[in-house]
Amino acid sequence: MTLQEGRALSKAVTARAPASRRPLRLGFGNWLLPLYAIIAFVFLLIPIAYTFAFSFNDSVKSNIVWRGFTFDKWLNVCDQIQVCVAFGNSLIIGISATIAATVLGTMIAIALVRYRFRFRSGISLLLFLPMATPEVVLGAGLAAEFLAAGVQKGLGTIIIAHTMFCVSFVVVTVKARVSTLDPALEEAGRDLYGSPNQVFWRITFPLLLPGIIAAALLSFALSFDDFIITNFNAGTTSTFPKYIYVSAARGIPAEANVIASAVFILAIVLVLISQVSSAMKRKRLAAATE
């Protein structure tokens, strides 16, 4: 073996050496990114931690100063009747607007992807306008329309307003799902003498269901959390975000913090259940294919 061949062999062995034998280099970026992630995580969790902690505050009229720990606010959350009324209104509005927006948005998404008709591209563009329009402009415009039509503002006008801006998000979400479907699956159903209704409900709808559920959850979250459009079109009707805004000046009641904390915990539990369920399904599929 020549000297040149020996050097080449030595370089090859060094390149194939396990990573554990290589010297560990700690650079500026190695600790900067984790530090940034920790700071961002803490910054996001501070308001949530404050809300959760002050849901146990033994407050009377104001919930700004800590007065002691108690479970009474969690056990008697409806002692502040306005909190429960506002929360109930937000649930009714969110569920109603979600159902209406999901049904309409799903049908529009299927039509835009599967059918060719005049002004199709224009309709697709117009559907993005509610998402791009500032909520102040959108809420004020809707309020002016209801006023011109002589419609009394209340629960119904809020549901109409929320349905209008939620439809756009449903269309965008479901449209992406429809675009990924394989038409051969539906053609196979028709080849097996399935009627259009049977093909839709047994093939198309189950394949679209994950996208529809995601769109519905997004719509409910947007509707339940909305304040600006709601404030323009609510009249005397109180919703949970409106109640929080009005109460913020004197300190949000601990009962409102209880409901907010419960909603947050419920959302975390649902996400964990979904992730665990997905992981178990992937594990079963992987075991079945082995």
N, C-alpha and C positions, 0 to 999 in steps of 0.2 A: 504494500500500500504506500502510495506516495504521500508526501507532506500535504499537498493540496487536497487529496482525497480525505486525509485524516481530519483536516480543518472542516471540510464540508460535512463529514459525519458528526463531528462534535457540535456543529451548529444545528443539525437536524435533531440530535438528542436533546439539546437545550430547548428547542422550540416545542418538542413534545413532552417536556417535563410537566408534571401536574402543577396546577395553579397554586397548591399549598406550598410548593418549594420556591415560588417566585417571591421576591420582596414586595411587601405591601406598601403601596404608595398612597399616602393621605394628602389629597390636594384640597384647594379652597372650595371646590364644588362638592366634595364628598360630604362636608358638614353643612354647607350653605342651604342645600335643598331640603334636608330633613329639618333644619332649624326654621326655614320658611314655612314648611308644612305644619310644624307644631304651633307656630305663632298664628297662622291662619285658622287652625283648628280651635285654638283657645279663643281667638277673637270671635269666631262664630258661636261658640258655646256659652260665652259670658251672658248674653241676654236670655238664653234658654235656662241657664242655671239660676239667674236672678228670678225669672218668672216662677220656676219650680220652687225655689227656696221661700219666696214670699207668698206662695199658696198655703204655707203653714204658719203665716204670721197671725198673731192674735190681735188683729186690727179691729177698730170700731167704725170710724168714719173715713179715716185716711189710711192708705196702705203704703206710705212712703218710708216711715220710720219703723224699724224692727221693734216689736213690743213683746215678743215671746213666742215660744213654739206651741202649736196646738193642732189637733186633728179635727177640730170642730168644723172648719171650713170645708174639709173633704166629706165629712159625714152629713153636713147640712148645707149643701151647695146652693139649694134653692131658697135659702133664707133671703137672699137678694133676688126677689122675683123678677126684676128687670133683666138680670143676667140670663136666667133660664128662658125668658120670653124671647130675648134677642138671639140666643143660641138656637132655640127652636125655629125661629123665622129663618135663620141662616141655613139650617138643615133642610127645611121645606124648599127654600129657593134653590139651594145647591142640587138637591135630588131632582126637582122638577126641571131645572135648566139642563142638567146633565142628561136626563132621559130624552128630552126634546132635541138637544144639540147632537147627541149620539145617533139618534135615528135619522135625523135630517142629514147630518154630516156623512154618515156611512153611505146613504143612498147617493149623495152628490159625488162622493169619492169613487164609487163603483161606476157611476155614469161617466165621469171625466176620464177614467182609465179605459173602460171597455167599449165605449160608444164614440162615434164620430158625428158631430153635429155643428151647425153654424154657431159662431161666437164662442166656441169651446175654449180657445186660448184666452179670450177676453174675460170669460167667467172665471177661469183659473187665476187670472191676474187680480180680478176684483175681490176674490176670496181672501187675498193677502192684505187688503186694505185695513180691515178691522185690527189686524195684528200690528200693522205699521202706524196706524193713527194714534196719536196721544190720547190717553184715557180722558183727559179734561175736555178735549174737543169732541170726542165720541159721546161722553156723558152729557155735555151741554147740548149737542145736536139732538140727541134722543129726547132730552127734556123739552126742548123747543117743539119737537114734533108732537109729543104728547099734549103739550099745552095748546098747540094750534088745533089739534083734533078734539080737544075738550075731554080728554081722558084723565080721570082722577088718578093721581099717583098713589101707589100702594104696593102690595105684594105682587099683583099681576104685572105691573109695569117693570118691576125689578126682574121678574122671571123672563119677560120678553127681552129686556136689555141684556141679561146674562146669556140667554140662548143665542142672541145675535153674535156676540163676540166669541162664544165658545165653539160655534159651528166651524169657524175658520181653523181652530186648532184640531178639531176632530177630522176635518177633511184632510189636512196635511198629514196627520198621523196615519189614518186609515188608507189614504192614497198610496203612501209608501208601502204599506202591507199588500195592497191589491196588486201593485206593480211587480211584486216578487212571486206571485202565484203562477204555477205552471198550468197553462190552459189545457195541457194534455190530460190532466186529472179530471177536469170537467167533461172533456170530450169522451173519456173512457166511461164516465157515468151516463152520458147520452147514448153511447154505443151499447150500453147494457139496458137500454129502453127505459131509462129514468126520465121522468117528466121534468120540466124546468124547475118546478117547486122542489121536487125531490133532490135534484142535482144541487140546488142552492142550499137547502137546509142540511143535507147530509155530506156535502163536499165543500162547497164554497164557504158557507158560514163557519163551520168548525175551523177552517184554515185562517179565516179572518178574525176569529174570536180573540186571540192574543192582542192584535192591534186595536180592536174595538174596546177591549177592557182597558188598555193603556190610555186610549183617547178619553174614555169615560172618567178614569181616575184623574187625568190632567184637567178635564173640564170641571169636575167637582172641586178640585183644589183651587182653581182659578176663581170659580164662583163663590166658594165659601170665604175666600180671602179678600175679595174685591171690596174696595171702599169708595173710590172716586166716582165710578159710574153709578154705584148704588146710592151715593149721597145726592147725586143730581136727580135721581128718579124714584126715590123712596117715599117722598112726602113725609108723613108722620110715622111711617113704619120703621121700627128699630131692628137692626141686624147686629150680629156680634162685632164685626169690625167698627160699625158706627158707635156702638156702645163703648168700645175700648177707646175710641178717639175722643169721645165726649168726656169720659172718666179720667183720661190721662192727666188732665190739669191738676186734679186733686188726689191723684193716686188711684190706680186701677184697683177695684175691690179684690180681696183675696179670692172670692168665689170665681171671679173671671180668670184669675191665675190658675185656679183648680181646673176649670174647663180647658184652658189652653194647654196645661200640662197633661191632662188626660188625653187630649187629641194628639199631642206629640208622642206620648207613650204608645197609643194605639197605632199610630203610623209606623213607629219603629218596630212594633211587634208584627205588623202585617208585612213589612219589608223582610224581616228575619224569616218569617214563615215562607214567604215566596222564595227567598234564596235557598233555604234548606230543602224545600220541595223540588226546586230546579236541580240542586246538587244530587238529590236522591234519584231523580229521573235520569240524569246523565250517568250516574253510577249503574243503574239497572240496565240502561241501553248498552253501556260499555261491557257489562257482564254478559249480556245476551249475545253480543257480537263476537265474543271470544270463543 
